[in-house]
Amino acid sequence: MPATNKNILLVINPAAGRCHKAACVDKIPSFFKKAGVPFRLVVTRKDYRADAVVREEFTNDFTQLIVGGGDGTINDAINGLKDFHRPVGFIPMGSGNDFIKNLHLGNTLEDHLQTALNGTERVIDLGKSNDRYFVNGIGAGFDGQIVLNMTKNKSWFRGHAAYMYHVVRILGGYRERIVTYSIDGKPYENNLLLIIAGNGTTFGGGFKLVPEANIGDGKLHLCVIKRVHPIRRFMALKKLEKGTHGSIPGVEFYTADELIIHGGDIHGQIDGEYAGSPPYRIRLSTNKLIIMDGDE
C-alpha cells in the first residue's frame, strides 16, 4: 500500500527510557509531515496508558498503528487492539527493547520510522498468559523478582544496566522455590530458579534466555533453570547473555503448545512488566499479529 493511502495512529510513551523531547515532539511528527502521510499523534499518560489509547482512538479510519516506546508500551498497545487485521509498526524507545531484537528495524530513528511506515508486512505469533497478550514472553521466579524489585526500587541506571544492578544485588541470595507446572499436560514439581516461556529470544535487556525461539514458528520456547549454586550463577551470566547456557547443569529447554504454572511462591513478568503471581495459563493465541519489519 503506498504511503499516500495510509492514515496512521501514532501512540508515543514520553516516559520511555529513550524518548527524548527532540525525538518525540519534533522528529517523529516531522517525518510523517514530510512524507505527506496523514497521522494522529496521541501521547500516553499515567492515567491514559497505551491500551486505553488504542482501544479508544484506533478506529476504522486508521490503516495502521505505530507504537513508540519500550516493551511495556508495546504490550499495552497490543492489549488495546480490538482486531488484528491492520499492521503495527514500532519505534523502539525503551530501556531494554527486548522484543525488537527479534526484528530488523535498522539502527537509527530514521531507520525505525522508515521501517514502521514502509517496511514489509510480516505475520508473527501472539502469546497469551491468562487473558493478557504478549509479544516477547513471560518469565517467573528470579526473572519476575527482578522486575518487581525494579518497580519498587528505582536506580540511577537505565536499560540493561538497571537490570544488571538488581541482578547483582539479589542473585547470590535468591533461593529457588518449589513450583508446580505442566508442559503440554505433563506435570512437574521442581525447585526452580526461573522458568521462561518465550515467543522472542531475549529478556532483561540482553539475556538470550531462549536462543532458539522464533516469533513465527507457532511454538512456545521454554527455558527452565533448576538449582544453581550461587557462585555458579555469577559465572553463568555471560553464557546467559550469549544464549550458550544450555551446558549449565540444571538448565532445560522445551518447545510446547502450552505451559501452565499452577503455583509457587514466585513472581512473574510479562513483556518486562510485573505480572503478579501464579496461576498462569500460557499458550499462543489463535490471533496473529501483523507487524512492519525490515530486511535481514
N, C-alpha and C positions, 0 to 999 in steps of 0.2 A: 504494500500500500504506500503510495507516495506520501511524503511528509505533509504536503499541502492538503491532503484529505484527512488529516488527523486532528483530533481535538483532545488535548492532554489534561488530565488532572495530576498536578504536582503536589505531593504531600511531603513536607520537609520538617524534620525534627531539629529545631535550633539548639537543642541541648545536647545533640550528638557530639561525641568526642572531637571530631574534626570539622564540625560545622562552624567555620569562622564566618563572621559577618560578611566579609567581602565575597565569600563563595555563595552564601545563602541568599543574601539580599541583592547582590549585584550580578555576579557572573551567571548564575543559573537562569534567572528570568531573561537576562540579556541574550543568552544563547538562543532561547526559543523565539524571542522577538526578532533577532537577526535571521533566523531560519524561516520566519513567516508562518509559524505554527501557532494556532490558537491554543491557549492554555489558561488554566485557573490554578493559582498558587494558594495553597492553604498551609499555614504553619501550625504545627501541633502545640498544645499546652498541657500542663499537668492535668487540667480538668477537661481536656479535649484531645484525647490520645488518637493515634492513627487509626485504630479500629473504628472509633466513633466517626472520625472524619470520612473514612472510606464508606462506611455504612450509609452516611447521610449525604455525602457530596458526590459519590461516584455513580451518577445517574446514567441513563442510556444515551445521553447526549455525548458522552465521552467515549472515544475509541480506545483509550489506553490509560493505564495508571503508571506513574513513575514515582518511586519512593526514594527519598533522600534521608539517610540515617544509618544506624547500625543494625545489628541482628535483631535487637528487641523491637525496633521500629518496623522492620520488615515483617516480623512475626505479628505485631499488632495489625498492620495493614492487611495482611493476608487473612487474618481472622475477621476483618470487616467486610470481606467480599461476599456479595450475595450470589454471584455466579462466577464461573471460571472460564468464560468464553473470550475474554479480552486480555491482551498481553500486559505483562507487568515488567517495567524496567527499573533499574536500580542505580542509585548514585551513592556509593559507599562512603559514609562519613562517620562510622562508628569507631570505637576504640579498638575492637578486635576484628570485626568484619570477617567472621569465620565462614559464613555461608558463601560469600562471593569468591572465596578461594577455590570454589568448585567451578567458577565461570571464567570467562575470558573477556573482561571488560576493558582491558588496557590499563595504563599506569597513571594517567593524568586525569584531571577533572574534565578536560576537553574530550579525552577518550571515552570517559564514562558517559558523558552527555550524548556523544555521537552514537555510542552503542545502545543506550537507552531509547533513543529516537529512531535510529536507522539500522540497528543490528538485525540479526536473524532470529525469527521466532523459533523457540525450542520448547518442547513439551517435557516437563520433568515430573517426578513423583512428588506427592504431598503427603507428609506424615500426619498422624493424628494420635494424640495422647488424651484418653478420655474424650472430652468434647472439644479439645483445642488443637488446631492445626499447627504443624511445624514444618519448616523448610530444611533445617540443618540437622536437628536431632534433640534428644533428651538424655540427660545423664542423672544418675542418682548415687548417693554415697558421698565420697570425698569431693567429687565434682560439684554436687549440689551444695555441699557445705561451704565451699569456696565462694560460690555465688551469693549465698546467704550472708557470709561474712563481709563480702564486698558491698552488699546492700546496707548492712548495719554500720560498717566501719569504713568510712571513706579515707582514701590516702591521697598523697600528692601525685602518685604515679598514675599513668594512663595506659590503656590498651593492655598488651601482653605483659608489660612491666608491672601493672597493677595486679594482674592475676598472679604473676610470679611472686610478688611481695606477700600475698596472702598464702600462696603455696608454701613458701619458705617458713612462714610463721607457724603453720599448723601441720606440715607434712610429717614431721617426726613424731608428733604426739597424737595424731589421729588414730583412733582404734577402729579396726574392722568391725562391722556389725553383721549379725545374723539376718539374712534376707531370704524370704521365701519368694520364689518366682517360677514362672513356667515359660518355656520356649516352644512354641508350636504345640502346646498341650502337654509337654513333658515336664514334670515338676522337679524343682531343685530347692535345696535349702543349704546355704553356704555362708561362711564368714566372708564378706566382701569388702574390699577397699572401694571399689566403684563398679558400676555397670552402665554401659553406654549403648543406646540404640541410635545409630546414625543413618541419616539419609545422605548427608555430606560427610567429609572425611575429618574435619578439623574442629577442635574445641579449645576454649580457653585462650583464644587469640593466637594460637600457633602450635597446639599439640595435635599431632596427626594420629588420633586415637583409633580410628577405624580406616586404615590406609587403603583398603580395597573397596570402600564404599563408592557408589556411583549413583548420582541423583536421578538417573533414568533407567536403572536396571530392574525396577519392580520388586526390590527386596530391601528389607532392613538389614543393616550390618551391625552386629553386636560385638562389643568388647567387654569381657568380664575379667576383672582383676581380683584375685583372692588375696590371701595373706602374703604380704611382702614385708620383710624386716625393715624397720625404719631407716637404717643406714643404706640398705639396698635401694630404697625408694629414691634417695637423693642421687644415687649413682645412675638411676634409670631415667632421669629427666631428659637427658639428651636423646636417648632412644625414643622416648615418648614424643619428642618434638619431630624426630625424623620418621616416625612410624615403623621403627625396627624393633619394637618392644616385644614381638612375638616370641623371642628367645628367652624372655624372663620367666622363671618358674612361677606358676600361678596365673599367667595370662592366657586367656582362651578367646578364640574368635568363633563366631557363628554367623550364618545367614538365616533369616527367618521371615515368616509372614506375620508373626505376632509374638510380642513379648508382654507378659503380664507380671508386674511386680505386685505381689499380693500384700506384703507387709514387711516392716523392718523399721528400726529407729534411725531413719535416714531422711535426708532432704534431697530435693530434685531441682533441676533447672531445665527449661525448655527454650531452645534458641538463645541461651545466655541469660534468661530471666528466671527469677526464682519461681518454683512450681509447687511449693509445699511438700507434703509427704505422701507416700503411697496410701491407697492403691492407685496404680496406673495401668490402663489397658492401652498398649502401644501397637499400632499397625499402620499400614499405608492406607490412605483414603482411596475411595473409588474415584474421587475427583482428581484431576491432573491440573497442573499449573502451567500456563503458557508464559514464558519469560523471553526477554530480549537478551541475546548473548552475542558475543563476537566470535571471530575465528580463532582456532587454536594457534 
